[in-house]
Amino acid sequence: MKTVEKPWGREVWIAHTRDYALKLIEFNAGSRSSLQYHQFKHEHIYVDRGRLRAELEAPDGSMQVAEYGPGEVIENPPGRKHRIEAIDPQLDDVVRVEDDYER
């Protein structure tokens, strides 16, 4: 496994081959991905917990916005523009009194 830090959160790569990737994607509340599409990748996003807002390109080229919650799946075939935004409140409630890592 490897972890890739992103401006909006992080990806934890669980499995990866030439044709397949399984990633745990964690978004910071209120952050969002870039508006993007994939040339070849057929992507499925399973929402494990929290809520997200997705901007998804419709067949006519217009952008549609929908919200998704736990247990729902978003399918992004190659060429479909999409953007994901985390909309749940921030749950990081740590008050550090001492920290060896200077956070």
N, C-alpha and C positions, 0 to 999 in steps of 0.2 A: 504494500500500500504506500501511497505517497500523498502528501498534502500540498495543494497549490493555493497560496494566498491570492486573493483577488481584491480589488478596491471595494467591492460590495459584500465580501464575506470570504468563503473559501470552498474549494472542492477537495473531497477526500476520494482518491481513486482506489476503488476496491478491486476491480478486475479490469484488465486491459489487454486486448489483442489487436491484430491488424484491422479486424472488421467489427470489433465490439468494445464498448466501454461501459462499465457500471460505476457511477460516481454518486456520492452523497454530496449534494450541493446545499450549502448553508448560506442564507442571505441575512445580513444585518437588517433589522427593522427599518423600513423607510428607504432602503437602497434598492437599486434596480440594475439590471444588466443593460448592455448596449442593445440597440435595435439591430438585429442580425438575421442572417439566414445561413444555411449550410448548402454547399453544392452537392454533396453526396450523402451526408449523414441523414438517416431517418431517426429522429429523436423522439423519445417518449419521456415525459416528466410525470412522475408519480408524486403526489403531495402526501407526505408522511404525517406532517403536523404543521400547524399554523395556517395562515391564509395568504394567498398571493393574488395579485392582479396580473393578468396577461393581456398584452396587446398582440393580437393575432391577425395576420393578413387573410382576408376572405378571398374566395375564388375570383371576385370581380376586382381585386386589387385594393379595396378599401381596408382600413384598419379597424378592427372590432375590439372592444374591451370587455373582459369577463373576469369574474372572481372564482377562485377554486379553493377548496378546502380538503381536509384529510380524506384519503381514499379516492380522490378524483385524479384523472389522468389527462394530460394534454399531449396530443400527437402533432409533431411538426415534421411533415415530409420534406424532402430536399426542395429548396427554393422558397419555402414559406418564411416570410419575415415575421419575427417575433421578439418580444421583450418581456421579461419577468420582473415584477416588483413585489417585495415583501411588504405586507400591510399590517401585520400583527405588531402590538407594542413591544418595545425592547424588554427582554426578560433578564438582562444582565443587571443584577442588583448586589454586586460585590462591593463592600467597603473594606479596602485593604488597610490594616493597621500597620503591618510590616510586610515587606515583600522582597525576597532575595533577588528578584528579577527587575526591580525598579519600575514597576508598572504603576 
